[in-house]
């Protein structure tokens, strides 16, 4: 079994996810709206957005927290990834008022720290975490270190 496969199989999607107040979606799934792209595009880890929209429409949580700041991977980043994710999720019929944006983080550790800052005042400790299956083991550990009760919702196997 390859290293990637062994990481992906640490958390397999459950038949049914428990309800929560928020689905946290980690950045990494978009490409900026830089010329010649007319809109933000779904990138390598774009399954995160599709799965998050699916979970929202299934009633897993009433809100999605989109975590991702300005990260230039494939050219200049014109805006935080959280904003790009919000634009794409509204195209997937997720209402804008269901979206909470965390536009400062640049890596997984900062995703967790900034998410804690936004959710702690709301009294939210239990989250459904959406990220790529290969990234989930590390992401769960980092979010748990910030005191979250994490329900893994992996995608992009």
C-alpha positions in Angstrom: 0.0 0.0 0.0 1.4 3.4 -0.9 2.0 6.2 1.6 -0.8 8.3 0.2 -3.2 5.4 0.3 -2.3 4.6 3.9 -3.0 8.2 4.9 -6.3 8.4 2.9 -7.6 5.2 4.6 -7.1 6.5 8.2 -10.5 8.2 8.0 -13.1 6.8 5.6 -16.4 8.6 5.1 -19.0 7.3 7.5 -22.4 6.2 6.2 -24.0 9.2 8.0 -22.3 12.2 9.6 -23.7 13.5 12.9 -25.2 17.0 12.8 -23.1 20.0 13.9 -23.3 23.8 14.0 -20.7 24.3 11.3 -18.8 22.5 8.5 -15.2 23.8 8.3 -13.7 23.7 4.8 -10.0 24.0 4.4 -8.6 26.0 1.5 -6.5 24.5 -1.3 -9.3 23.8 -3.7 -9.5 27.0 -5.8 -7.5 28.9 -8.4 -7.6 32.6 -8.3 -9.5 34.7 -10.8 -6.4 35.9 -12.6 -6.2 36.5 -16.3 -7.2 34.7 -18.5 -9.6 33.0 -16.0 -13.0 34.8 -16.1 -14.0 33.3 -12.7 -12.4 31.5 -9.8 -11.8 27.9 -10.7 -11.9 24.7 -8.8 -8.4 23.3 -8.5 -6.7 20.1 -7.5 -8.5 19.8 -4.1 -11.8 21.2 -5.4 -13.7 18.1 -4.2 -13.6 19.9 -0.8 -16.0 22.5 -2.1 -18.3 20.0 -3.9 -18.4 17.7 -0.8 -19.0 20.7 1.5 -21.9 21.9 -0.6 -23.3 18.3 -0.6 -23.1 18.1 3.2 -24.8 21.5 3.6 -27.6 20.5 1.3 -28.0 17.2 3.2 -28.5 19.2 6.4 -25.3 18.2 8.2 -24.9 21.9 9.4 -26.5 25.2 8.9 -23.2 27.0 8.3 -19.9 26.5 6.4 -16.8 28.2 7.7 -14.4 28.7 4.8 -10.8 28.9 6.0 -8.1 30.2 3.7 -6.2 33.4 3.2 -4.1 34.9 0.4 -1.9 32.1 -0.9 -0.3 32.5 -4.4 0.3 29.0 -5.8 -0.5 29.3 -9.5 0.2 32.9 -10.1 -0.8 36.1 -8.2 -3.5 35.6 -5.5 -6.0 38.5 -5.9 -8.1 37.8 -2.8 -8.3 35.4 0.1 -9.1 31.8 -0.8 -12.1 31.9 1.6 -13.7 34.6 -0.6 -13.0 32.5 -3.8 -14.6 29.5 -2.1 -17.6 31.5 -1.1 -18.1 32.7 -4.7 -17.9 29.1 -6.0 -20.2 27.7 -3.2 -22.9 30.3 -4.1 -22.8 28.9 -7.6 -23.6 25.5 -6.0 -26.7 27.0 -4.4 -25.3 27.5 -0.9 -26.8 30.8 0.3 -24.3 33.5 1.1 -25.7 34.0 4.6 -24.8 30.4 5.4 -21.1 31.1 4.8 -18.7 32.3 7.4 -15.3 33.4 6.1 -11.9 33.1 7.7 -9.6 35.0 5.3 -6.3 35.2 7.2 -4.8 31.7 7.4 -2.0 30.5 5.1 -1.5 26.9 6.3 -3.3 24.2 8.3 -2.0 25.4 11.7 -3.3 28.9 11.0 -6.6 27.5 9.7 -7.1 25.9 13.1 -6.0 29.0 15.1 -8.1 31.4 13.1 -11.1 29.1 13.1 -10.9 28.9 16.9 -10.9 32.7 17.1 -14.2 32.8 15.1 -16.0 29.9 16.7 -15.1 30.3 20.4 -17.2 33.4 20.9 -20.1 31.5 19.4 -19.6 28.6 21.8 -19.0 26.2 19.0 -16.6 23.4 19.8 -17.8 20.5 17.6 -17.0 20.8 13.9 -17.3 18.7 10.8 -14.0 19.1 9.0 -13.7 18.8 5.2 -10.4 18.4 3.6 -8.6 16.0 1.3 -8.4 12.4 2.6 -4.6 12.5 2.4 -4.5 15.7 4.6 -7.1 14.6 7.1 -4.9 12.8 9.7 -2.7 15.9 10.1 -5.6 18.3 10.0 -7.6 16.4 12.7 -4.5 16.5 15.0 -4.0 20.2 14.5 -7.6 21.1 15.1 -7.8 18.8 18.1 -4.8 20.6 19.5 -6.8 23.8 19.3 -9.5 22.1 21.4 -12.0 21.2 18.8 -14.1 18.0 18.8 -13.5 17.0 15.1 -15.9 15.0 13.0 -13.8 14.1 9.9 -15.4 14.4 6.5 -12.7 13.4 4.1 -12.9 13.7 0.3 -10.6 13.6 -2.7 -9.5 10.0 -2.3 
